[in-house]
Amino acid sequence: MNSRTEVHDKHVTKTHRLTVSPDDKVSLGQSALLGLQHVMAMDVYVVPFLIAMLISLQPEQSSALIQSTFIAAGIATIIQTYFCMKLPIAQGPSYVPIGAIIGIYAASGGGELGWSAVLGASLVGALLVILLGLTGVFNKIVNMFIPPIVGGTIIFIVGLTLMPIGLSNNIFSNIGGTLNQNVLLGLITATVLIICVMLGSAFHNNGRVFRISSVIIALAVGCFSAELMGILDLSAVSSAGWFGFPQIPFTDFSFSFNISAIITMVIIYIVLLAETTGTWFAVSNAIDQPLTNKQINRGVIGEGIGCFTASLLGSTPVTGYSTNAGIIAITGIASRRVFIAAGIWFVLFGFSGKLAALISSIPGAVIGGIFVIVCGIIAISGLKVMKNETIGEKEMYVIAIPMILTLALTLMPKELLYSLPSTIQYLFSSPIATAAIAAIILNKILPNSMS
């Protein structure tokens, strides 16, 4: 075990109460149920929906993109969980590349030409990511630049960044229902989740079912409440078909290679790796297992293979979702079998328009009630990593400035963001990546004498 891993291990107190560890066996039925719970708590459909809307795809093209995204997420999850990193990590489409995808699409003439340029650039970028993992370059970067104080800060800002997004986009909005209805739905879902976790803690083995199924119970109660309010719309489910083929390369879409588009996407992948590192630390902390050099290298390879697969399916880059680290902490279930089941569910949803429509029909406020609780748990996990560190003047700046950057970029008006150079836009569109880079730089350049 390397020195960085040893140091990280010393500073992580094993306070989590996992009932099922990553390599523990879970029955097929439990795996299916718990895997579905993770899938339902992830807003995987949002990214392809936004892209389809922003580049004005036709309805059948939008449906094809959403189906491909589900299949890509499922395959990438299985690749990362079973073959590569071998940790309980769920993959899904990243928000980071959205701006770059729209820019490449428009600059390449739109239509089939624009989309082929996006996919070609994504394909080349994914190959470079795989190369970073195979050579161990990214692992050396992590060893050199991410000690516990920085790793804890990154985990903290992951939760801090996602929290206002869940509140503003899911709860404090008029999408689905009125503002008051959405706030009430969010409160109902969050309350049910907390009650289930409390019952699980109070009654131990007898209450275990409440804890491990807390997310799916909260979602069910939230959807039932939405139905009573008259805002649960299942019309898309009834009109969707049970089975549909995904897109086929070189038949439904093709690849073209533009040097400017490739350079742009390579920058995006670097930002993406900075962001996904935060997810890995969050999962590592949730399961009380420090990351090893081997896992980091294999994780980068898995990330690259997942993104390469997504490109071949005509979808956008995928990355690890931090949400699932919070769900692990809530349920105490970290079995890799559950995440493999989640991957299989994703693939099934991708082949079934009806199932994909069903998960897409869950009101945003219902998901938001769970999402904000999960974000808070992720943030607290970061503080746990840092709690045994000596917090001197230097460390205060290493923590505080990324935190300020996170809030500033999350709340930044869109017109200000769009007025910046395109490269800066890509970076600032991911507060997690920007704040992580800031924490790394500050930890290196600030003198130790400040402490």
VEXDOTI-475314 format. One line per 5 residues: for each residue z negated, x, y negated of N, C-alpha, C. Coordinates in steps of 0.001 Angstrom, whole numbers. Atoms other than C-alpha are relative to their C-alpha. Layout:
REM residues N
Z:X:Y:Z:X:Y:Z:X:Y  ...
REM end
This chain:
REM residues 451
0:849:1200:0:0:0:0:876:-1238  -123:-842:1173:952:1410:-3405:-1173:-234:-937  1137:47:895:-1507:2052:-6225:-19:-1254:-849  -43:1193:828:-303:-856:-8345:-518:-1211:766  443:1120:-827:-870:-3259:-5474:-1498:60:221
1432:-153:-202:-4333:-1836:-4842:-774:-423:-1233  668:366:1242:-5300:-2199:-8468:29:-1515:-188  -135:1454:147:-3953:-5745:-8532:-969:-719:931  862:614:-989:-5947:-6565:-5404:-1451:21:-453  1369:-118:456:-9195:-5321:-6979:-341:-1027:-1068
255:849:1151:-8781:-7587:-9943:274:-1466:261  -207:1411:-336:-7989:-10807:-8107:-1152:-465:880  1119:513:-757:-11089:-12650:-7002:460:-1156:864  -514:1000:-938:-10503:-14777:-3947:-810:-1286:-129  719:1236:273:-11702:-18068:-5362:789:-1231:398
-802:1156:-392:-8867:-20289:-4223:-463:-513:1359  438:600:-1254:-9584:-22676:-1391:1228:-466:769  -1151:354:-818:-6479:-22564:731:-485:-572:1320  321:555:-1314:-6732:-24839:3729:1031:435:1029  -1058:-493:-885:-3444:-23573:5171:667:1196:-669
-575:-1225:555:-2246:-19986:4595:1505:58:259  -1462:-45:-116:1430:-18948:4297:537:66:1419  -524:-169:-1351:1822:-17960:7951:-627:-948:1018  593:973:-911:-270:-20785:9417:1037:-1048:413  -932:1003:-506:1541:-23339:11539:-443:-1398:-433
227:1394:372:1851:-26930:10360:947:-837:847  -827:836:-859:3159:-29766:12542:1278:-421:-715  -1295:389:552:6715:-30966:12052:-137:-1173:-969  180:1172:853:5597:-34308:10622:-682:343:-1307  698:-414:1214:3148:-32737:8177:895:843:-890
-910:-848:772:5717:-30149:7129:1006:-850:-766  -989:873:638:8248:-32891:6403:-616:-742:-1185  665:762:1062:5770:-34947:4358:-376:894:-1177  449:-894:1060:4343:-32014:2426:1175:680:-700  -1202:-562:613:7786:-30509:1869:630:-991:-961
-525:1045:869:8967:-33824:433:-822:-95:-1283  891:19:1159:5968:-33727:-1891:414:1044:-1034  -450:-1058:913:7153:-30427:-3379:1336:-372:-644  -1320:363:513:10717:-31698:-3733:-111:-1067:-1084  130:1111:939:9637:-34877:-5517:-657:424:-1308
671:-473:1215:7512:-32911:-7993:887:925:-826  -912:-902:709:10486:-30724:-9001:1145:-808:-617  -1076:719:686:12986:-31969:-11571:1330:738:168  -1188:-792:-319:15897:-30242:-9826:1283:-630:-555  -1206:694:451:18406:-32878:-10921:245:136:-1501
-109:9:1459:17743:-32333:-14653:1035:1010:-494  -923:-1042:476:19670:-29051:-15084:1464:-397:194  -1409:406:-134:22968:-30244:-13528:336:-1224:-845  -235:1178:838:22576:-33548:-15377:259:412:-1450  -173:-469:1379:22187:-31748:-18714:1337:711:-179
-1261:-742:90:25123:-29426:-18042:1182:-960:32  -1088:977:-112:27337:-32321:-16969:166:-776:-1304  -44:753:1252:26426:-34191:-20151:541:861:-1144  -359:-877:1118:26871:-31197:-22478:1463:446:36  -1406:-418:-67:30320:-30246:-21168:926:-1180:333
-768:1255:-137:31410:-33880:-20751:774:-102:1315  -638:170:-1300:32127:-33945:-17033:188:-1477:311  -226:1360:-461:33538:-37089:-15457:-1109:-392:998  1086:427:-898:31087:-39230:-13387:79:605:1398  -113:-561:-1361:32485:-38020:-10044:-267:1505:2
283:-1427:115:32309:-34400:-11251:-1499:239:-167  1448:-107:196:28703:-34920:-12383:-735:-173:1323  631:246:-1304:27740:-36339:-8988:204:1187:932  -291:-1157:-853:29439:-33422:-7220:-864:1189:-392  823:-1113:464:27547:-30901:-9389:-1451:-188:412
1385:279:-389:24204:-32595:-8711:-181:207:1505  80:-197:-1446:24884:-32660:-4962:23:1490:349  -86:-1444:-265:25897:-28977:-4956:-1283:716:-395  1243:-624:467:22763:-28092:-6918:-1126:-213:998  1025:266:-1007:20515:-29783:-4359:211:884:1231
-274:-812:-1190:22225:-27992:-1466:-294:1466:-277  261:-1398:372:22081:-24635:-3293:-1491:267:-68  1453:-164:91:18369:-25138:-4026:-623:66:1390  542:7:-1358:17694:-25929:-367:289:1282:751  -370:-1239:-704:19602:-22958:1038:-734:1188:-594
695:-1114:664:18087:-20600:-1555:-1484:7:332  1418:93:-363:14579:-21871:-758:-234:545:1405  134:-475:-1388:15064:-21230:2966:238:1509:68  -295:-1437:18:16596:-17789:2294:-1213:783:-503  1116:-736:604:13698:-16723:70:-1274:-114:829
1257:246:-710:10885:-18273:2129:2:561:1419  -38:-383:-1420:12038:-17454:5663:557:1401:227  -687:-1255:-285:14293:-14420:5403:-358:1156:-945  116:-1094:978:13640:-12438:2214:-1436:253:-427  1340:-286:509:10389:-12596:266:-1098:-424:968
931:514:-1001:8648:-14543:3040:-1320:-455:-618  1126:626:669:6330:-16273:588:352:-1465:-264  -293:1424:264:5977:-20022:-138:564:-193:-1405  -677:104:1294:8516:-20198:-2955:1156:-998:118  -1102:970:36:10811:-23110:-3794:959:393:-1115
-1022:-373:971:14078:-22354:-5575:657:-1254:-581  -685:1101:649:15810:-24609:-8047:854:518:-1146  -880:-442:1089:18384:-24488:-10854:-809:408:-1229  729:-511:1160:17229:-22460:-13852:534:-611:-1295  -376:472:1334:17220:-23752:-17428:569:1136:-852
-357:-1153:833:17791:-20216:-18771:1506:113:-267  -1429:-243:248:21598:-20025:-18266:747:-1133:-702  -729:1166:511:22402:-23462:-19788:832:348:-1227  -725:-356:1222:23339:-22086:-23213:1188:902:274  -1083:-925:-339:25409:-19275:-21717:1123:-722:740
-1016:755:-763:27180:-21650:-19323:882:-817:-949  -764:801:964:28195:-23942:-22182:901:891:-840  -784:-930:809:29337:-20955:-24264:1199:558:753  -1091:-543:-823:31409:-19428:-21435:1045:-1083:273  -893:1136:-294:32862:-22843:-20559:924:-282:-1178
-787:303:1194:33991:-23480:-24136:940:1144:-356  -813:-1164:377:35231:-19930:-24789:1172:217:948  -1060:-194:-995:37348:-20037:-21616:979:-1174:45  -968:1083:104:39176:-23192:-22623:-441:-1325:581  503:1248:-560:37000:-25832:-20936:727:-408:1273
-657:506:-1204:38078:-27923:-17959:-180:916:1199  64:-831:-1201:38836:-26155:-14691:-45:1484:-341  10:-1410:403:39508:-22858:-16488:-1394:433:-433  1338:-326:479:36128:-22947:-18199:-1008:95:1126  977:-5:-1100:34200:-23819:-15048:259:1161:965
-303:-1133:-894:36008:-21178:-12976:-518:1310:-602  535:-1193:659:34997:-18550:-15575:-1519:64:144  1461:62:-186:31363:-19707:-15347:-372:442:1412  321:-312:-1398:31364:-19492:-11543:333:1457:344  -368:-1392:-252:33174:-16132:-11482:-1025:963:-575
1015:-848:630:30682:-14586:-13923:-1322:-87:761  1237:181:-772:27763:-16056:-11923:55:765:1313  -185:-685:-1278:29188:-14610:-8705:-212:1506:-147  126:-1443:228:29472:-11062:-10097:-1438:358:-382  1381:-256:400:26040:-11258:-11754:-953:-34:1185
847:105:-1192:24460:-12340:-8456:116:1240:881  -195:-1225:-786:25981:-9345:-6660:-763:1174:-605  747:-1077:670:24443:-7016:-9261:-1502:-149:213  1421:243:-283:21043:-8655:-8731:-353:473:1409  221:-463:-1378:21341:-8032:-4972:-74:1524:30
-17:-1468:60:22153:-4392:-5759:-1304:547:-570  1287:-416:569:18996:-4109:-7902:-1092:-25:1058  1003:99:-1056:16938:-5246:-4920:207:1027:1093  -296:-953:-1075:18692:-3040:-2368:-357:1434:-389  290:-1370:471:18247:91:-4509:-1464:191:-361
1412:-107:363:14619:-701:-5357:-236:249:-1480  138:-268:1434:15292:-307:-9082:-962:-997:-647  845:1006:632:13639:-3587:-10032:-1459:190:389  1365:-248:-455:10570:-2776:-7947:-654:1132:-790  533:-1115:796:10150:529:-9813:-357:-465:-1408
277:547:1326:10328:-1391:-13080:-1329:-766:12  1242:780:-106:7540:-3749:-11915:-1202:924:131  1108:-937:-189:5332:-862:-10736:-378:709:-1292  228:-785:1206:5742:965:-14017:-492:-844:-1171  205:763:1227:5517:-1873:-16488:-894:-1233:119
762:1244:-125:3435:-4745:-15019:-1344:232:714  1361:-92:-545:-263:-3870:-14474:-671:-1381:-67  644:1318:-34:-2810:-6717:-13992:-96:-703:-1346  128:654:1303:-3300:-7344:-17727:1319:-638:-413  -1321:548:329:445:-7863:-18158:366:-1117:978
-291:1023:-1005:832:-9781:-14886:-763:-1290:-273  799:1179:329:-2013:-12125:-15833:521:-719:-1233  -565:593:1216:-505:-12651:-19275:1275:-776:311  -1249:667:-374:2854:-13528:-17724:-291:-1327:700  359:1245:-690:1238:-16101:-15402:-502:-1028:-1017
554:899:1006:-669:-17576:-18354:1094:-635:-853  -1046:546:874:2436:-17940:-20515:982:-891:756  -819:921:-796:4340:-19556:-17630:-553:-1420:-136  633:1310:145:1833:-22435:-17700:45:-513:-1419  12:387:1412:1638:-22431:-21498:1373:-475:-467
-1358:381:396:5427:-22634:-21870:391:-1357:550  -450:1226:-645:5954:-25457:-19422:-773:-1238:-454  843:1143:354:3085:-27643:-20669:590:-871:-1121  -575:854:1060:4601:-28782:-24020:1339:-622:391  -1273:570:-468:7965:-29294:-22286:-273:-1268:800
361:1174:-788:6351:-31674:-19797:-509:-1137:-869  542:1032:885:4526:-33500:-22580:1081:-634:-863  -980:532:951:7392:-33829:-25060:1193:-652:702  -1206:507:-661:10297:-34356:-22648:-272:-1147:963  272:990:-1038:8556:-36493:-20056:-930:-1132:-450
1021:995:337:5566:-38265:-21608:170:-540:-1414  -128:447:1391:5928:-38361:-25410:1465:-247:-357  -1409:317:238:9435:-39790:-25259:221:-1492:217  -356:1409:-193:11160:-43153:-25255:1012:-179:1119  -955:59:-1099:13267:-42355:-22199:-635:-734:1178
520:788:-1121:12776:-44865:-19379:-751:-1212:-499  785:1087:568:10122:-46944:-21126:-308:286:-1456  430:-261:1371:8509:-47209:-24524:-958:1181:-9  932:-1124:109:6305:-44396:-25832:-1345:-362:618  1296:420:-542:3160:-46368:-24977:33:-119:1521
-121:121:-1462:4411:-47144:-21474:41:1366:664  -107:-1340:-576:5302:-43513:-20813:-1332:741:-33  1318:-627:94:1924:-42274:-22049:-935:-585:1060  842:661:-1008:182:-44847:-19829:374:453:1404  -441:-469:-1319:2298:-43826:-16814:-466:1424:263
454:-1383:-148:1507:-40159:-17412:-1489:66:281  1454:22:-211:-2221:-40941:-17630:-343:-518:1393  254:564:-1338:-2127:-43065:-14454:280:1049:1072  -382:-988:-1019:-300:-40378:-12461:-967:1170:15  918:-1135:84:-2524:-37551:-13717:-1381:-377:532
1326:444:-449:-5685:-39581:-13066:-55:-139:1515  -51:144:-1458:-4660:-40465:-9510:2:1374:668  -48:-1354:-555:-3841:-36794:-8846:-1383:636:-8  1332:-599:127:-7254:-35651:-10113:-986:-670:947  901:725:-905:-9091:-38375:-8158:219:442:1442
-303:-430:-1380:-7302:-37358:-4943:-559:1393:273  521:-1354:-166:-8215:-33703:-5455:-1524:-20:77  1466:110:-15:-11851:-34651:-6203:-494:-574:1319  376:572:-1297:-12029:-36808:-3068:115:1051:1105  -185:-1060:-987:-10660:-33904:-1048:-1109:1031:-58
1079:-992:164:-13293:-31552:-2482:-1354:-576:408  1304:616:-260:-16173:-34021:-2118:-239:-251:1481  176:391:-1403:-15539:-35044:1477:547:1032:986  -445:-1117:-825:-14131:-31722:2766:1023:-445:1053  -987:299:-1045:-12439:-32303:6149:415:-1468:9
-316:1425:2:-12665:-36096:5908:898:-382:-1172  -818:314:1168:-11011:-36023:2512:1224:880:-118  -1112:-957:38:-8416:-33403:3390:1338:-680:-262  -1271:699:162:-5621:-35970:3537:275:-331:-1461  -183:312:1419:-6236:-36907:-103:460:1224:-780
-352:-1206:731:-5999:-33331:-1269:1411:456:308  -1309:-555:-355:-2940:-32239:671:1146:-956:-353  -1044:971:347:-1075:-35461:-144:-155:-507:-1435  347:490:1341:-2355:-35730:-3724:1224:-232:-873  -1180:126:860:1031:-35195:-5368:829:-1213:382
-855:1118:-425:2969:-37701:-3266:-718:-1342:-200  758:1225:275:156:-40279:-3597:99:-344:-1481  -86:221:1450:181:-39838:-7379:1392:-489:-398  -1368:441:290:3974:-40193:-7461:217:-1441:440  -162:1370:-516:3839:-43350:-5330:-697:-1009:-911
736:906:894:1168:-44957:-7535:706:-86:-1352  -721:-5:1276:3099:-43903:-10643:1254:-854:49  -1217:810:-141:6342:-45445:-9358:-328:-1480:133  423:1397:-141:4510:-48632:-8363:-395:-571:-1365  397:426:1345:3019:-48827:-11866:1228:-206:-882
-1244:126:773:6472:-48261:-13379:742:-1282:377  -639:1243:-458:7804:-51130:-11252:-698:-1223:-619  741:1107:612:5021:-53429:-12542:328:-122:-1485  -357:14:1427:5997:-52449:-16100:1465:-378:-211  -1402:364:101:9629:-53231:-15324:906:1124:-455
-820:-1133:460:10916:-49722:-16029:428:917:1147  -493:-779:-1138:11643:-48454:-12510:1404:-491:326  -1400:396:-179:15441:-48540:-12300:571:643:1263  -535:-492:-1270:16776:-48223:-8754:1459:-416:210  -1383:464:-129:20271:-49513:-9496:930:1104:487
-840:-1121:-427:21765:-46027:-9031:-130:252:1493  234:-210:-1431:20231:-45890:-5541:835:-974:824  -737:1013:-762:21817:-49145:-4363:1507:228:-47  -1451:-209:131:25254:-48142:-5653:472:1318:594  -380:-1320:-534:25181:-44600:-4249:295:-84:1495
-332:-42:-1416:26697:-43770:-859:-1027:791:797  966:-703:-842:24609:-42576:2083:420:1442:252  -455:-1344:-369:26776:-39563:2816:1162:412:-903  -1093:-529:815:29019:-37345:728:156:1491:227  -247:-1425:-188:30649:-33961:1250:-214:758:-1308
136:-822:1207:29757:-31175:-1181:1357:567:-416  -1232:-619:477:32343:-29293:-3181:409:1159:915  -528:-1069:-857:34578:-26848:-1306:682:1053:-874  -612:-1060:820:35480:-23447:-2852:1517:64:186  -1459:-169:39:39154:-22938:-3796:769:-1292:288
-635:1307:-141:39805:-26626:-3089:-413:-896:-1169  524:801:1109:37538:-28437:-5551:-222:835:-1261  193:-889:1140:37032:-25402:-7792:431:1408:395  -414:-1388:-269:38042:-21751:-8120:-832:954:-853  726:-1028:739:36781:-18476:-9606:979:812:-851
-768:-937:825:38119:-16427:-12494:-978:997:-602  902:-1079:402:36722:-13162:-13798:386:528:-1379  -189:-405:1381:36448:-12556:-17521:-1107:968:-375  985:-1048:238:34701:-9364:-18654:-1084:-447:-978  998:478:969:32996:-11019:-21648:-963:-989:653
844:981:-700:31748:-13873:-19487:-936:697:980  820:-734:-973:30486:-11412:-16848:-1143:725:-707  1046:-710:756:28603:-9310:-19435:-1069:-990:-465  939:1032:443:27048:-12485:-20832:-907:-435:1142  780:485:-1135:25947:-13649:-17383:-932:1077:548
879:-1094:-438:24543:-10222:-16474:-1256:30:-862  1159:66:904:22293:-10437:-19550:-906:-1162:401  762:1176:-418:21249:-13910:-18402:-791:288:1273  693:-299:-1258:20384:-12626:-14926:-1187:939:-229  1126:-879:319:18180:-9889:-16415:-1163:-823:-546
1026:908:531:16318:-12563:-18393:-579:-845:1136  416:829:-1125:16193:-14689:-15241:-988:737:902  906:-798:-822:14550:-11871:-13268:-1343:184:-683  1264:-117:741:11970:-11404:-16017:-806:-1288:132  672:1294:-124:11192:-15114:-15776:-524:-223:1414
403:270:-1386:11086:-15313:-11981:-1144:905:446  1139:-870:-288:8661:-12365:-11900:-1298:-736:-274  1183:800:303:6150:-14697:-13561:-310:-985:1104  194:930:-1116:6686:-17211:-10767:-583:711:1212  505:-747:-1154:6122:-14563:-8115:-1470:342:-166
1408:-306:250:2852:-13494:-9732:-853:-1257:123  747:1253:-83:1786:-17145:-10014:-218:-406:1456  125:322:-1422:2473:-17757:-6311:-940:990:690  868:-1034:-568:819:-14451:-5371:-1465:-299:-293  1375:314:369:-2293:-15476:-7266:-480:-1276:682
378:1269:-621:-2269:-19008:-5825:-382:178:1465  285:-204:-1430:-2302:-17667:-2236:-929:1185:242  926:-1135:-118:-4649:-14710:-2969:579:1165:796  -636:-1137:-660:-2140:-12162:-1693:781:804:-1032  -736:-805:986:-1036:-9317:-4001:1406:316:473
-1385:-329:-326:2673:-8593:-4139:124:1456:422  -279:-1370:-431:3872:-5521:-2284:1384:412:-502  -1321:-501:402:6814:-3297:-3171:1110:-625:839  -1006:547:-902:8674:-4563:-125:330:-1447:-362  -220:1401:351:8191:-8197:-1136:796:-133:-1302
-718:57:1272:9390:-7542:-4680:1480:322:200  -1399:-361:-274:12541:-5789:-3463:726:-1114:735  -622:1069:-784:13238:-8502:-911:130:-1282:-832  -72:1153:877:12495:-11138:-3542:1209:61:-922  -1168:-185:857:15145:-9706:-5859:1277:-237:806
-1165:217:-870:17612:-9626:-2961:176:-1488:275  -52:1435:-260:16724:-13232:-2102:472:-783:-1215  -442:653:1232:17174:-14266:-5722:1507:155:-175  -1432:-258:128:20598:-12630:-5770:822:-783:1006  -734:746:-1033:21694:-14185:-2465:7:-1491:-325
83:1406:372:20473:-17590:-3649:981:-351:-1108  -930:242:1111:22455:-17318:-6895:1450:140:459  -1345:-176:-545:25507:-16046:-4983:421:-1251:775  -267:1221:-769:25269:-19047:-2639:271:-1174:-930  -187:1082:960:24924:-21410:-5601:1393:65:-626
-1335:-166:582:28103:-19966:-7130:1079:-425:986  -979:379:-1026:29990:-20385:-3856:64:-1509:205  40:1455:-148:28903:-24030:-3824:434:-711:-1283  -434:600:1261:30124:-24546:-7387:-1137:-442:-880  1177:364:780:26627:-24753:-8843:-431:1167:-889
495:-987:968:24575:-22766:-11369:-1140:831:600  1029:-888:-559:22026:-19922:-10855:-1325:-700:296  1287:558:-413:18788:-20767:-9049:-1091:1058:-163  1130:-910:151:15337:-19277:-9458:-1250:-650:570  1254:542:-510:11760:-19689:-8212:-640:-924:-1019
641:976:882:9915:-22704:-9641:-1516:211:-15  1439:-221:149:6417:-22092:-11013:-803:-1239:355  692:1255:-291:5518:-25758:-10509:-657:22:1370  491:27:-1376:5056:-25188:-6796:-1246:853:204  1230:-798:-71:2415:-22498:-7360:-1193:-866:-367
1069:913:380:323:-25125:-9114:-286:-1019:1074  192:975:-1073:894:-27596:-6289:-752:637:1167  742:-718:-1041:-314:-24966:-3800:-1481:30:-350  1401:-73:429:-3504:-24557:-5853:-686:-1359:95  576:1350:-51:-4016:-28333:-5980:-230:-449:1444
70:528:-1372:-3310:-29130:-2322:-672:947:987  548:-986:-932:-4524:-25894:-700:928:309:1154  -976:-198:-1075:-1380:-25883:1466:1037:1017:-451  -949:-1054:382:649:-22667:1314:921:387:1157  -801:-334:-1170:2439:-22765:4670:1479:136:-352
-1427:-198:221:5956:-21366:4585:821:-1083:705  -698:1070:-712:6919:-24078:7078:217:-1216:-915  -114:1114:931:6274:-26657:4362:1161:246:-974  -1052:-324:959:8638:-24849:1996:1374:35:675  -1267:93:-738:11302:-24504:4674:399:-1464:142
-266:1439:-72:10964:-28267:5142:520:-512:-1344  -469:387:1337:11385:-28650:1364:1467:392:-173  -1389:-443:67:14591:-26619:1624:926:-917:777  -807:914:-822:15868:-28886:4401:168:-1342:-710  -89:1249:765:15037:-31958:2289:1049:124:-1106
-978:-212:1070:17051:-30492:-588:1431:-121:533  -1345:50:-590:20064:-30027:1675:366:-1428:374  -252:1396:-361:19726:-33577:3004:312:-839:-1234  -269:723:1246:19539:-34917:-541:1389:340:-524  -1309:-426:479:22630:-32881:-1368:1146:-672:743
-1047:661:-786:24609:-34501:1445:-70:-1520:-110  158:1447:120:23296:-37985:649:-129:-380:-1464  59:463:1375:24101:-39492:-2701:-1133:-976:-225  1060:1003:135:21579:-42262:-2048:-1377:658:-128  1282:-688:68:18652:-39921:-1404:-137:778:-1308
26:-729:1263:19569:-37770:-4409:-257:-949:-1162  207:997:1054:19735:-40907:-6557:-1433:-505:-1  1377:485:-105:16315:-41991:-5260:-962:937:-719  911:-943:640:14559:-38818:-6356:286:105:-1495  -361:-44:1420:16470:-38876:-9644:-510:-1223:-748
435:1252:632:15171:-42411:-10278:-1487:-2:-319  1424:-57:328:11510:-41356:-10473:-130:165:-1513  122:-97:1459:10558:-41992:-14129:-554:1353:-444  425:-1307:505:10131:-38813:-16157:-1476:49:-317  1418:21:348:6666:-39894:-17320:-887:131:1236
758:-113:-1256:5496:-40186:-13698:-73:1463:429  -22:-1428:-321:6600:-36613:-12984:-803:785:-1025  697:-711:1068:5203:-35514:-16350:-1511:13:170  1447:53:-205:1669:-36658:-15484:-480:1047:974  328:-1052:-966:1660:-34302:-12502:313:1369:-577
-511:-1273:514:3618:-31586:-14269:-993:677:-937  899:-620:981:1114:-31056:-17101:-1279:512:670  1178:-473:-737:-1830:-30776:-14679:331:1313:714  -457:-1202:-701:116:-28228:-12639:116:1173:-972  -152:-1060:1005:937:-26246:-15804:-1348:562:-412
1338:-458:362:-2733:-26107:-16757:-605:885:1072  532:-788:-1115:-3664:-24791:-13320:673:1371:56  -710:-1282:30:-974:-22099:-13542:-567:897:-1089  534:-779:1117:-2297:-20993:-16948:-1380:563:333  1342:-458:-374:-5872:-20796:-15637:80:1100:1057
-190:-1041:-1010:-4626:-18744:-12684:262:1354:-662  -251:-1237:735:-3347:-16165:-15166:-1270:575:-587  1277:-467:557:-6756:-15992:-16833:-878:601:1097  787:-540:-1119:-8346:-15408:-13414:434:1426:345  -492:-1351:-282:-6114:-12376:-12878:-556:989:-1017
429:-895:1072:-7232:-10945:-16226:-1511:105:-164  1412:119:340:-10921:-11833:-16083:-820:1257:299  739:-1220:-328:-12052:-8547:-14503:512:1224:-749  -519:-1076:829:-10010:-6456:-16943:-894:193:-1223  703:-262:1254:-11654:-4775:-19907:910:-426:-1150
-814:532:1086:-10365:-6734:-22898:-421:670:-1304  241:-689:1265:-10358:-4267:-25784:965:-490:-1062  -872:412:1089:-8436:-4449:-29056:1469:15:434  -1379:-82:-471:-5187:-3320:-27393:340:-1192:873  -258:1093:-933:-5465:-5911:-24632:73:-1350:-721
-47:1252:750:-6140:-8669:-27162:1380:-228:-601  -1350:128:550:-2793:-7941:-28820:1030:-234:1094  -922:173:-1126:-1037:-7698:-25447:14:-1453:467  97:1402:-411:-2269:-11221:-24639:408:-943:-1133  -150:947:1117:-2212:-12837:-28101:1434:-107:-505
-1344:45:581:1254:-11865:-29359:990:-725:917  -860:807:-879:3133:-13113:-26248:-342:-1493:-29  414:1403:65:1074:-16310:-26467:572:-666:-1263  -560:523:1255:2135:-16793:-30108:1515:-157:113  -1456:62:-193:5749:-15994:-29211:393:-1201:860
-272:1116:-906:5639:-18544:-26396:-3:-1322:-749  106:1245:752:4476:-21341:-28680:1077:-87:-1083  -997:-7:1072:6818:-20279:-31504:1386:-351:536  -1333:256:-562:9912:-20288:-29272:94:-1393:613  -4:1347:-570:8901:-23515:-27533:164:-1057:-1089
-28:968:1092:8497:-25279:-30887:1093:289:-1029  -1027:-384:970:11382:-23529:-32664:1058:-1096:-158  -1063:993:203:13834:-25997:-34274:1324:495:574  -1252:-385:-650:17166:-26011:-32435:1004:580:-986  -958:-516:978:19136:-25437:-35639:-267:1464:-338
327:-1403:240:17266:-22167:-36195:449:858:1176  -422:-746:-1187:17899:-21055:-32606:1511:191:15  -1461:-72:-55:21624:-21852:-32851:600:821:-1134  -500:-824:1103:21919:-19885:-36091:-67:1489:321  174:-1399:-390:21028:-16649:-34281:1209:489:794
-1085:-542:-842:23507:-14276:-32561:-123:-505:1436  -9:619:-1330:24513:-15548:-29102:-910:717:992  856:-757:-937:22744:-12723:-27210:-1469:-316:-230  1386:337:324:19485:-13477:-29033:-298:-1435:422  184:1387:-441:19985:-17173:-28317:-331:-70:1479
223:12:-1447:20169:-16481:-24583:-1423:446:332  1343:-524:-255:16946:-14471:-24707:-1059:-991:-461  1005:893:571:15018:-16851:-26971:-6:-1373:659  -17:1288:-689:16089:-19865:-24907:-969:-15:1177  1031:-90:-1044:13588:-18622:-22307:-1269:615:-603
1248:-537:549:10149:-18294:-23972:-770:848:1003  719:-761:-1030:8742:-17055:-20653:514:1432:62  -588:-1338:-91:11165:-14138:-20424:-281:809:-1262  220:-697:1270:10822:-13241:-24122:-1443:467:-120  1414:-355:96:7023:-13322:-24035:-384:1053:1036
278:-1000:-1035:6956:-11349:-20762:462:1383:-441  -524:-1273:501:9146:-8636:-22268:-891:538:-1117  883:-408:1095:6896:-8585:-25369:-1307:583:540  1254:-494:-587:3773:-8149:-23200:187:1383:606  -291:-1295:-618:5380:-5276:-21302:137:1091:-1060
-232:-990:1062:6506:-3482:-24481:-1305:324:-728  1258:-220:718:3172:-3971:-26276:-965:836:824  910:-772:-861:1235:-2640:-23294:384:1469:54  -478:-1388:-49:3398:497:-23366:-142:719:-1337  -66:-697:1295:3590:1221:-27098:-1331:33:-743
1291:-17:716:77:294:-28292:-889:1096:568  835:-1110:-478:-2317:3255:-28108:-1253:-497:706  1212:362:-733:-5170:3115:-25615:-1256:144:-850  1159:-254:862:-7496:4312:-28361:-441:-1242:-745  367:1250:657:-7418:775:-29777:-1113:-714:766
960:734:-848:-9556:-405:-26852:-1432:409:-303
REM end
